[in-house]
Amino acid sequence: MSPVQRDRRGEWCWENESARSNLHGLSGHPDIAIRYRGQRGLSGSFNAPPLRIEEAIFRDLFYKREWNNPIHVKLRGDGEDKRSVTVSRGGGQAEELLIPLSDVEQQATTPRSASLLFEWTNAAGQTRPFRPRFTSQGFVYGMQEEYLPDFFYFSANQTISAEENAARFSELGFEGARAEFIEFFTAEYPWIADLSIEVVAGSPTLYATLRGSKDRLPLAIVSGGVNRIFGIMLAVASHRKGVVLVDEIENNTYFKHQPAIWRGLSSLARQTETQLFVTTHNEEWLEAVFGENDVEDVALWRLERKDNGPRLRQFSGKQISVAVRSSGEVR
């Protein structure tokens, strides 16, 4: 897998090579583990004792499934994205959690020491610890205490909801940037004449007007791939100086459209000073990116597996551009 990074204001840094996890510091909440399972097609329903459920959800995220080796992900930057998260098992205060034995025996509980501990440290150096809990209602995370509006993650198989796209599109309207975005988007997809929010059965939905006709259809019905790219573009356009992460960006996109998609995304990212991280397995996508002349602020990170553990190598845009144009293998 080859991450492509807009190298503007920071880097991702795994301080412990034996730590491997998708629980990144930008999540601000441990429910990302459940969402990660869903995005990978794993079930979120369990029928087992609480300790086994905890292990099923979290243990695979630890390198070699070793509970005693904490996960530590550190993000270096010059804004709110300078933060870190540590996930460990045990430690801290010997807090007791009450686990109900059955629905019938609501009062019969057995204590055990708290296990998983999440510790987020923000740009100001303030640390916020959090322990997931088992209660009679199941696995409970509690309310999120932190609002991180400028960080977005799109998984490889994620379907972006119509309501989510409509909400971000509406934000552009309040900022007076909607007309400019429509002009930009329809220039890249000229068979779409206009975009609008329509309320259907009480649900706000983004509709596309097809050029040369009066037909309007939900954008997700027009094209699932276009709908995904539109959602990513909206995340970049709607928040300045944000961080947007996209897994397998080439999914559901026709290869001939990839150069135009990259030109659109990179142009928006530069306009909004947004740091864009994308991963790809696709050689045509790399050709679309590094076949461009403007690659000064683009880098490629390649993750390699060595005998002593994973190794992350960074290459400049110019280096990869030369390799791509000479038909070299860079994935």
N, C-alpha and C positions, 0 to 999 in steps of 0.2 A: 504494500500500500504506500502511495506516495503523497504526502500532504503538500499542498501548494499554499504558501503563506504570502499575504501582503505584508512585507517586512517594514512596518512603520514605527511601532512604538513599544516593542516588547518581545518576549519570547516565552514559550512554554518550557518549563524546566522540571524534569522528574528528578528530585534530589536523591531518591533511592532507586537504583536500577532494578531492585527486586520488587518494586511496587508497580502493579499494572492494574488500571482500573478506569472505567468510564465515569466514575464519581468525581468529576472535575470541580475545581474551586468556584466556577461561575454558577453552579447550581443553587447554592445557598440553602439547600434543603435535601434531606436524605431520600425523599421520594423519587429522586432520579433513578435509584436502583430498580424500583418497580417499573418505571417508564422504560428503562433500558431493557428489562426483560420483555416487556410487551413489544418494543420495537424490534427485538430479535426473534419474535415469535414464540417466546416461552410463556408458559401459563403463570397467571398470578393467583390461581386458586390452589389451596393446599389442604390436605387432610392428614395431619401429623401433629405430634407434640410441638409446643412452641419452640423448643430449642432446635428441632429439626427444621422447622420453617425458617427460623433465623439463618441457619446454615445454608438452606436451599437458596435463599435470596442473596446472601452476601458472600459466602465463602469462595465462590468461583472468581470473585473480583480480586482476591488476594493472590499474589504471585505464587505459583505452585501450591495454591490452596493452604498456605501457611498462615494460620491465625496470628501467630506471635510476631509476624513481621509487618508492621503498620504500613498502610498506604499513605504516601505523602506527595501531594501535587502542589507545586509552587508556581505561581504566575508572576512574572516580572513585567512591570510596566510603569507608566508615569501618571496613571489615573486610578479610578476605582477598580480597574482590572488588576492592580497589584495586590494580590491576595493569595491565600493558600488554604488547603484543607488537609487535615490528617484524620485518617480513619483507623482506629485501633480497637482491639478487643480486650476488655478488662481495664484496669488502671483507674485513676481518678478516685473519687469518693466511693466507698463501698455501699452504694445506694442499693436498696432492695426493690425489686419489681414484684408485683403480685400477679400470679397467673391463675385464672380460674380453671378448675379441673373439668367442669362440664357446665352446660347451660342450666341443668337442673340444680346443681349445687353452686348457686351463685355466691354463697358465703364461704364455701370451702376453697381456700387458696393455699398455694405453697410459695414461699419466698425463694428467690435466688439473687445472687449479686448481679448488678447491671453489667452487660457485656459490651456491645458495640458503643463506641464513643466517637462522635463527629465533632471536630473542632475547626471552625472557620476563623481565619485571621484576616481582617480587612486592611485597606491601604493605610489606615491610621494606627495599625498595630493592635487594635482591639480584638480580643478572642471571644468567640461565642460558642460554647460547648452545647452539644445536643445529644440526647440518648433516645433512640426509638423505644417505644413501650408496647408491651402486650397487656391488653385489658380485656374485659368481658366483651368488648366490641371488636376484638381482633387486634391486628397490628396497627398501632396508631402513631402518627408522626406529630400531631399537634399543628398549631398554626405557624405559618412561615413568619419569622420575625424580621426578615430582611427583604427589601424590594429592590430587585436588580433589573431595571427596565431596558437596559441597553445591551443585553447579552442574549443571543439567540442560538439554538441548536436545532439542526434539521437532520434527522436520521436517514439512512439509506432508503428505507421502505416507508417513510412517513407520508401519510396523506394529510395535506394541510386543509383544515376545515374551512368551509365557506364563511362561517362566523368570524374566524380568526383573520382571514384575509379582508373581510368587510370592515372589521374594527380598525385594522391598520390603514386601510384605504381611507376610512373616515378621518383618522388622525391627520393624514396628508391634507384633507380639506380644511381642517381647522388651522393648519399652518400655511394655507394658501399655496400649497405646492402640488395640488392634485392635477391641475391642467398640465403643468410641466411634466409630471410623471406619465400621464396618459400619452402626451406627445412623444415622449421618449420611448415608451413601451410599444406603441403602435408603429413607430419607425422600425423597430426590430421585428415586429410581427405585423406586416402591412395588411394582412387579410383580416385583421381586427380593426374596426373603425372607431370604436368608443367603448368605454367601461363605465358601469354605473352600479349603484347599490339598490337592490329591489327587496322589499319585504314580502316574503312568500309564506303564508300561514304563520305569520308572527316571527319568522326567522330571517334576519338580514343575510342576503346572498349577493355575491358579486356576479354581475351579468356582463357578457360581451356582446356588442353589436357587430355583426359580420359585415364587412365592406361589400357594397354592391347590393345589399338587401336590407330589409327592415327587420330581419329576424334577430331576436335576442335570446341567447341561451346562457345558462350558468357556465362560467368559465371552466369549472371542473368537468362539465360534460363536453365542452368544445375540445378540450385536450387535457388529460391528466398531467402530462409532462409540462405543458405550458403553465398550468395552474401551480405546479410545484415551483417552477422557476419564477413565476410572478410573486409567489409568497416570499421567496428568498430575496428578490429585488425589493419588495416592500419592506422587509426587515432592514435592509441596508439603507433604504431611502428615508424611512420614518424616524430614525434616531441617529443623530450626529455622534461621531466618535464612539461608535459601538463596536462590539465584537460579534461576528457571525461565523458559526461553525457549520459546515455542510459535509455530510458523509456520502461518498460516492455520488458526486454531483452529476455525473453523466447519466444516471438512471433515468429512463423514460424520455431521453432527448435524442432526436434524430441527429446523426453525426454531421450532416451538412449545416445544422443550426448551431453547432457548438462554437464556432468562431464568433458569431453574432452574439450569442449568450455571454461569452467571456468579455467581449468588448463592452456590452451593456453593464455587466456586473462590475468590471474593473473601473469603468467610467464613474458609475454611481459611488463605488467605494472611495475613489479619489475625491469626488465632490463632497462627500459627507465625512471624510477622514475616518472611515471605518476600516477596521482590521478584519480581513476576510481569510479564513482558513478553510480549504476544501481538500478532500481526499479523493483519489481516483485510482482505478486499476486500468484505465483506458488510455492506450497510446494515442488515439485520435484526439482525445481531450488535451493531452500534453502538447500535441502538435498545434492545436488551436491556441493554447496559451502562449507557448514559447516560440511559435511561428510569427508572433507579432513583434514589431520593432520596439515597442515601449515596454521593456521588462526590467527597467532599472529598479523598481520597487517591488519586484516579485522574486521569490526564492522557492526552491524545492527542497523539502526534507524527505529523506529516504530512510525508512526504518529497516535495519538489517539485523538478522539474528546470528549472533556469534556464539562460540563455545562458552564464553564467560558471561553471556547474557545479551540482551538487545542493545543495539547501537544506533543512534540517531545522527545522520550526517546531513549537513546543510550545504546546498550549492546555490550560487548566485544565478540570477536570471540569465546573465550573459553566458555563463558556463553551460547551462542547460540548453539555451538557444543554439549554441554551436553544436552540441551533441545531437539535438533533434534534427537540425538541418543536414547533418552528416549521416542521418539514419542510424544513430547510436541508440542502444537500449538504455533507457534512463529510469524505468519503473522499478 
